[in-house]
Amino acid sequence: MGIDYKTAGVDIEAGDETVRRIKPLVRSTFNKNVLSDIGLFGGFYEANFKDFDNPVLVSSVDGVGTKLKVAFATGNHSTVGHCLVNHCVDDILACGAKPLFFLDYLGTGKLDPGIAEQIIVGFVAGCKENGAALIGGETAEMPSMYQDGEYDISGTIVGIVDKSKIINGKSIQKGDVLIGLPSNGLHTNGYSLARAILFDRYKYDTYIEELGKTVGEELLSIHRSYLATISKVLDSNKIKGLSHITGGGIVGNTSRIIPQELSLKIDWNSWEMPQIFQLIQTTGEVTDEEMRHVFNMGIGMIIVCDKQNADYIMTELKNSKPVVMGEVV
């Protein structure tokens, strides 16, 4: 008897079962602009942008890195998809854009419909939180490419901004204020270092009193979306720059949006560093310099504004606990 596709490691029935499970979930993110259903060769989104004078599409693509290793180890796959959507939303938000639709990719060695469903549940939750439609995706089963029980995910976001409202940092000047918005942990960066340090000493299910949860639960915290918060002041024309704090830390990311002749003066004592960063630093004896280079240190998004507009932004966003954390020099 000859070899078949399933014997070679690809289970078409598992793929069909996955699609059956996720169809109603994905459809729940659709809006009037979505013209296609699941299963076609492309996702259709009607470009009806009558509320924009000069609409510009903004896109970004990303993954969640080795945060996936924590999902593999704990068996909790429900948060990483949500993290990925929020990460991508925050990236285009830093340009002043709001999301329209999202597309996902899931690659694995052996497709498990139950795990795939958990991941898609996360994608759907993130899309609903941010008002984005999940209009397409790809699930690839590739035996021998991944270790048993492992997978990789990536996502692409497409958003929109009026050309006159693009935020690019070009107007930033000396004396402008940095306002930080708190993160809720590592978000999606620095996991290779965090895992190397923490799991040399702790198990995933070790409860840490200072964290109020297990190490695994803390590391799977959902990357915060700042869309709802920033939207309160986005149309005020008082924001000169936005920096999403990902790999490279506060200085590395915020330096990307300020003119070359300027630099940043950060007051590192102006906010309280979350316990997870303190745990990583003390356990691994990591220097301040390395911590600040790798992690967000408790600040997930930074607003750059004129000094005279700082009070307005601080007041409007007070429920999000903003902090004045430095200035442009």
C-alpha positions in Angstrom: 0.0 0.0 0.0 1.5 3.4 -1.0 2.1 6.3 1.3 -0.5 9.1 1.5 -0.5 12.7 2.7 -1.7 11.8 6.2 1.1 9.2 6.6 3.5 12.0 5.5 2.3 14.1 8.4 -0.4 16.4 6.9 -3.9 15.8 8.1 -6.4 17.5 5.8 -9.3 16.4 8.0 -7.8 18.2 11.0 -7.6 21.3 8.8 -11.2 21.0 7.8 -12.2 20.5 11.5 -10.2 23.6 12.5 -12.0 25.7 9.9 -15.4 24.3 11.0 -14.6 25.4 14.6 -13.4 28.9 13.9 -15.9 30.0 11.3 -18.5 31.4 13.7 -15.7 33.0 15.8 -14.2 34.8 12.8 -17.6 35.9 11.5 -18.3 37.6 14.8 -15.6 40.2 13.9 -17.1 41.1 10.6 -18.7 44.5 9.9 -20.5 46.1 6.9 -17.2 46.6 5.0 -16.3 42.9 5.0 -17.6 41.4 1.7 -16.2 37.9 1.8 -16.7 34.8 3.9 -14.1 32.4 5.1 -12.7 30.0 2.5 -12.2 32.3 -0.5 -8.7 33.0 -1.9 -8.7 36.5 -0.5 -10.4 38.7 2.1 -12.5 41.5 0.7 -12.8 44.8 2.6 -14.8 47.6 0.9 -12.8 50.8 0.8 -15.5 53.2 1.8 -13.6 56.0 3.5 -16.0 58.9 3.0 -15.2 60.3 6.5 -11.6 60.9 5.4 -10.4 63.8 3.3 -7.2 62.0 2.2 -7.1 58.5 3.5 -3.8 56.7 4.0 -3.5 53.0 4.7 -1.0 52.0 7.4 0.1 48.4 7.8 2.3 46.4 10.1 3.3 42.8 10.6 4.7 41.1 13.7 4.8 38.0 15.9 5.1 37.4 19.6 8.5 35.7 19.8 9.4 33.2 22.5 6.3 34.1 24.5 5.0 31.1 22.6 7.4 28.9 24.6 5.4 29.8 27.8 2.1 28.9 26.0 3.6 25.5 25.0 4.8 24.8 28.5 1.6 25.8 30.3 -0.9 24.5 27.8 -2.6 27.9 27.7 -2.9 29.1 24.1 -5.7 31.6 24.6 -3.8 34.8 25.2 -1.0 34.8 22.6 -3.3 35.6 19.7 -4.9 38.5 21.6 -1.3 39.7 22.4 -0.4 39.7 18.7 -3.4 41.7 17.6 -2.9 44.3 20.3 0.8 44.6 19.5 0.1 45.2 15.8 -2.7 47.7 16.7 -0.2 49.6 18.9 2.3 49.8 16.1 0.0 51.5 13.7 -1.5 53.6 16.5 2.0 55.1 16.9 1.5 56.6 13.4 -1.9 57.9 14.3 -3.8 55.1 12.5 -6.8 53.1 13.7 -7.2 49.5 12.6 -9.5 48.3 9.8 -8.7 44.6 9.4 -6.3 41.8 10.5 -4.9 38.7 8.9 -3.3 35.8 10.8 -0.8 33.0 10.1 -0.4 29.8 12.1 2.3 27.3 11.2 2.7 24.0 13.1 4.2 20.6 12.7 1.0 18.7 13.6 -2.3 20.6 13.6 -4.4 20.2 16.7 -7.8 21.7 16.1 -8.3 22.3 19.8 -5.1 24.3 20.2 -5.8 26.1 16.9 -9.2 27.1 18.2 -7.7 28.5 21.4 -5.3 30.6 19.3 -8.1 31.9 17.1 -10.2 32.8 20.1 -7.4 35.1 21.1 -7.2 36.7 17.6 -11.0 37.2 17.7 -10.9 38.7 21.2 -8.2 41.2 20.1 -10.0 42.1 17.0 -13.2 42.8 18.9 -11.4 44.9 21.5 -9.9 47.1 18.8 -12.8 47.2 16.3 -11.0 45.3 13.6 -12.3 42.6 11.3 -10.5 39.3 11.0 -10.9 38.8 7.3 -8.3 36.2 6.4 -5.7 33.8 7.6 -3.5 30.8 6.8 -3.0 27.6 8.7 0.0 25.5 7.5 0.8 22.0 8.7 4.4 21.3 8.1 5.8 18.1 9.7 9.4 18.1 10.7 9.5 22.0 10.7 8.4 22.3 14.3 9.0 20.4 17.5 6.0 18.3 18.7 3.4 20.6 20.4 4.9 23.8 19.0 3.8 26.4 16.4 4.5 29.9 15.3 2.0 32.7 14.7 2.3 36.1 12.9 -0.2 38.7 12.0 -0.7 41.6 9.7 -2.8 44.7 10.5 -4.1 47.3 8.1 -5.4 50.6 9.4 -6.2 54.1 8.3 -5.3 57.7 9.0 -6.1 61.0 7.3 -2.9 62.2 5.7 -3.1 65.5 7.6 -3.3 63.6 10.9 -0.3 61.3 10.4 1.9 61.3 13.6 5.6 61.0 12.6 7.5 63.1 15.2 8.8 65.6 12.6 7.6 68.5 14.7 9.2 67.3 18.0 11.6 69.9 19.4 13.7 70.6 22.5 11.6 71.0 25.7 8.8 68.7 24.6 7.4 66.5 27.3 7.3 62.7 27.5 4.2 61.2 28.9 4.2 57.4 29.6 1.3 55.0 29.8 1.8 51.9 32.0 2.3 48.5 30.6 1.0 45.4 32.3 4.2 43.4 32.1 6.6 42.2 29.5 4.0 42.6 26.7 5.7 40.6 23.8 9.4 41.5 24.2 12.4 40.2 26.2 11.1 36.7 26.7 14.3 34.9 25.8 16.1 36.7 28.6 13.2 36.5 31.0 12.8 32.7 30.5 16.6 32.1 30.8 16.6 33.8 34.2 13.2 32.8 35.7 13.0 29.2 34.7 16.5 28.4 35.9 14.9 28.9 39.4 11.2 28.7 39.1 8.6 26.4 37.5 5.8 27.8 35.3 3.2 27.0 38.1 5.3 28.5 40.9 3.2 31.1 42.7 5.0 34.3 43.5 3.5 36.3 46.3 4.8 39.7 44.9 3.1 39.0 41.6 -0.1 37.6 43.0 -0.1 34.8 40.4 2.1 32.1 39.0 5.1 32.8 36.9 3.4 31.3 33.9 0.2 33.4 34.4 2.3 36.6 34.7 4.3 35.9 31.5 1.1 35.2 29.5 -0.5 38.5 30.5 -2.1 40.1 27.4 -0.1 42.8 25.7 -2.1 46.0 26.4 -3.8 47.9 23.6 -3.6 51.7 23.9 -6.1 52.4 21.2 -9.1 53.3 23.4 -6.9 55.4 25.7 -5.0 57.3 22.9 -8.2 57.8 20.9 -9.4 60.2 23.6 -6.8 62.7 22.6 -5.8 61.5 19.1 -7.8 64.2 17.2 -6.8 67.0 19.5 -3.7 67.8 17.4 -1.7 68.0 20.6 0.3 64.9 20.1 3.6 65.3 18.3 4.9 61.7 18.5 3.9 58.3 19.8 6.4 55.5 20.7 5.3 51.9 21.1 7.8 50.4 23.6 8.8 47.0 22.2 12.3 45.4 21.6 15.0 48.0 22.3 13.3 49.5 25.3 12.2 53.1 26.0 15.2 54.9 24.6 15.7 52.7 21.6 12.1 53.0 20.4 11.5 56.6 21.3 14.7 57.7 19.6 13.2 56.4 16.3 10.7 59.3 16.3 12.7 62.3 17.4 14.9 64.4 15.1 18.6 63.3 14.9 20.0 66.4 16.6 17.8 65.8 19.8 17.9 63.2 22.5 15.9 62.0 25.5 16.2 62.8 29.2 14.4 60.1 31.1 13.5 60.3 34.8 13.7 56.6 35.6 12.3 57.2 39.1 9.1 58.9 37.9 7.1 55.6 37.8 7.0 52.4 39.8 8.6 49.5 38.0 6.2 46.5 38.0 7.2 43.5 40.2 7.9 41.2 37.3 10.8 43.4 36.2 12.2 43.6 39.7 12.0 39.8 40.0 13.9 39.3 36.7 16.6 41.9 37.6 17.2 40.5 41.1 17.1 36.9 40.1 19.4 37.3 37.2 21.5 40.1 38.6 20.9 42.1 35.5 22.3 45.6 35.2 20.0 48.6 34.9 21.5 49.3 31.5 20.6 45.8 30.2 17.1 45.9 31.7 16.4 49.2 30.1 17.7 48.0 26.7 15.6 44.8 26.7 12.3 45.5 28.5 9.6 48.2 28.5 10.2 48.6 32.3 6.5 49.3 32.9 5.9 51.9 30.2 4.1 50.5 27.1 3.4 53.7 25.1 5.0 57.2 25.2 3.3 60.4 24.1 5.5 63.3 23.0 3.8 66.7 23.3 4.5 70.4 23.7 5.0 71.4 27.4 1.9 73.6 27.3 -0.3 70.7 26.2 1.0 68.2 28.8 -1.6 69.2 31.5 -4.5 68.7 29.0 -3.3 65.2 28.0 -2.6 64.2 31.6 -6.1 65.3 32.6 -7.8 63.6 29.7 -6.0 60.3 30.3 -6.0 60.4 34.1 -7.9 57.1 34.4 -5.0 55.4 32.5 -2.5 56.6 35.1 -0.2 58.5 32.8 3.2 59.8 34.1 5.4 62.6 33.1 8.6 60.7 32.6 11.1 63.0 30.9 11.7 65.5 28.1 13.4 66.0 24.8 16.7 67.7 25.1 
